[in-house]
Amino acid sequence: MLRGMGITPQQFKQMQDRLENPGRQAAPVFERAPAFAAGTHQVILGLDPSLRGTGYGVIRLAKPIPETLAQGTISCPGTWERSRCLAKISQTLRDVLKQHRPTVCVVEGLFYAQNLQTALIMGEARGAALAAVAEAGLDIFEVAPRKVKQAIVGYGAAQKLAVAKMVQRMLRLAEIPAPDAADALALALTQAQEQGRYSLSRRKKV
């Protein structure tokens, strides 16, 4: 087991092979497709909502790899009232949407809360984020966390660090993105892969 990553050496080797030898295994859509299909979303927003740290990532489909237009975390101090945090989430995302003009958003579909209070707070943050996205007229899809990990790492129970490191490699980022931003970029990359292949599983639209 690789310390801190939650995967075996064999699984890590498979992850490396997916990037270094795309001909041997299924490659991401941006390496496979000779051209983008008509109607494909070119600029994708990934979103990982949370009251104190909402992650976002915007990518543009390009060859040989997608271009990272923006990524970051909307951080709110613990001393802020919830209403102030919700306002910052909405306003920051409006600014991101205005600057980069994505046409589709993908958000984590299922989350698990330790108690009802946590679930309510998470729901408020998710609502503030999705309301800002919906105002801009974007299509919004949900993707289950396990499906994102499977698409990015090839292992549905991978830990967050493994996902972040693979996102860094896939987008050729200089540094590993922060955890929330990495999750958002992983969601955007998953959407890019889904667009580039015929999928028998219907995505859930919000």
N, C-alpha and C positions, 0 to 999 in steps of 0.2 A: 504493500500500500504506500503510495507516495504521500509523505507527510504534508498536511495542510491542503491537499487537493481532493482526498476522498476517492481516489481511483487507483487501480492496480497499474504496475509498470506496463503490462500488456495493453491495457486500455489507453494509456498515455501514448504508447507506440502507435496504436491505431489512429489516435487523434493526429499525430504528426504525419502519418501516411496520407490522411485525408487532405492535408494541405500541400505536402511535398510531392505526392504522386497522385494527382487527381484522376489519372487514367485507371488506377487500380480500384478505386471505390467511387461511390457517387459523389460528384463534385458540386459545389454550390452553383446556383443558377447563373451567376455572373461569370463563371468560368466555362459553363457548358453552352450557353445559348449564343448562337452566332449573331443574333439581333434580338432586340426587345419586341415582344408581341404588341400588336395594336391594342390600346386600351390599358396597357400595363402601367401601374403607378410608378413613376420615376423617382419621386421624392417621398420617403417614408419616415414617419415619426413613430418611434417606440417610446412607451410611457410606462413607468413603474411608480404609481402614486403612493404617497405616504405623507402624513401630516408634517413630520419634521424633516423629511428628506425625499422629495419626489425626484426620481431620476428621469431624464429625457435624453433621447439621442435621435439625430436626424441624419439619414444617409441618402445619397443620390446614386441610383444605379449607373454604373460605368464599367468600362473594361480596362484592365483585366479584373479590377476589384472595385467595390463600391467606394464612393468618396464620402468621407465623414464631414458633414457640413457643420454640425454642432453637437455637443454633448455636455452634460453637466448635472448638477444636483441642486434643486431648489431647497435650500436649507433654511429652517426656521428655528431660532433658539427656543429652549425649553421654557423660557420665561414669557414667551409671547402667548397671548390668548389665541384660542383656536380660530376665532373669526379673522384675526390678523393673518394667521398662516394661510387660511383658505383664500383670502384676498390676494396674497402674494403668489400662491400657486396659479390662480387664474390669470393674474396680470402678466406674470413671467411667461406663461405658455402663450398668451396672446401675442406677446412680443416675438417669441420664437416663431410662431405661425406666420406672423406678418413678415418677418425677415426672410424665412426660408420657403414658405408656401408649399408645404407638403400637401398631398391629396389623399393620403390614407394614414390612419393611426392604428397601431396595434397595442393592446394593453393586456397585462396578465389577467387571465380569466378567473382563476380560483385563488383565493387566499384563505389562510387559516388563522383565526384569532384565538388568543388564549381565553378571552372572556367577552361578555357582551359589550362592555364599555370599549374595549379595544376594537371590536368589530364596528361599533358605531362611529368611532373616530376615523377608522380606515375608510368607512363608507363615505364620510363627509369629504375626506381628501380626494377620494376617487370621483365623487360627484362634482367637486369644484374643477378638477382637471378635465373631466369628460364634457362638462358644460362649455368650457372654453373651446375645446376642440369641435364640439357640435356646432357652436356658433359660427365657426369658420367653414362649415359645410363639408367636413371630411367624412369619408367612410370610416367607421370604427369597427375593428374586429377584436375578439378575445381569443387568446391562445393559452392553453393550460401550461403551467410551469414545467411539467414533465416533458411536454412536447417540445418546448423551447430547448431544454437541456439535451434532448435527443437530437434535435436538429443541429445544434451548435457543437456539442461535445461528442455525440454518439452514444451517450449514456444517460438515461432518464433520471438517475438519482445522483448526478454529479453535484459537487459542492460549488458554492458561489465563486471561489477562487479559480477553479478549473474553467468555469464559464468565462470569467473575466480574462484569463490568459488566452483562451481560444479566440475571444473577441478581439483582443489586441493583435493576435497573429493574422486573423482573417482580414482585418482592416488596416494592418501594418501601422499601428499606432506606436508612437515613440515610447509611451508609458502605458502601464496597465491602467485602465479607467477605474474611477472610484466605483465601489460596489453597486450603488443604485444606478449610476450612469451605464455601467457594464450590462446590467440586467435590461435596461431600456434599449441599448444597442443590440443586444441579443434578440430581443423581440423584433426589432426592425429587420435584422438579418433573416430571422425565421420567416417573416412576411415576404422578403425578397425570394427566398427559396420556394415558398408556396406558390408565388406567382409564376415561377419558371417551370412548373411541372404540372402534369394532369393529376389532380388529387382526388381520390375517391371519398375522402372525408371532407364534409362541408364545414367550413369555418363558421363560427358563431358571430353574427353581426350584431352590434350593440345599437 
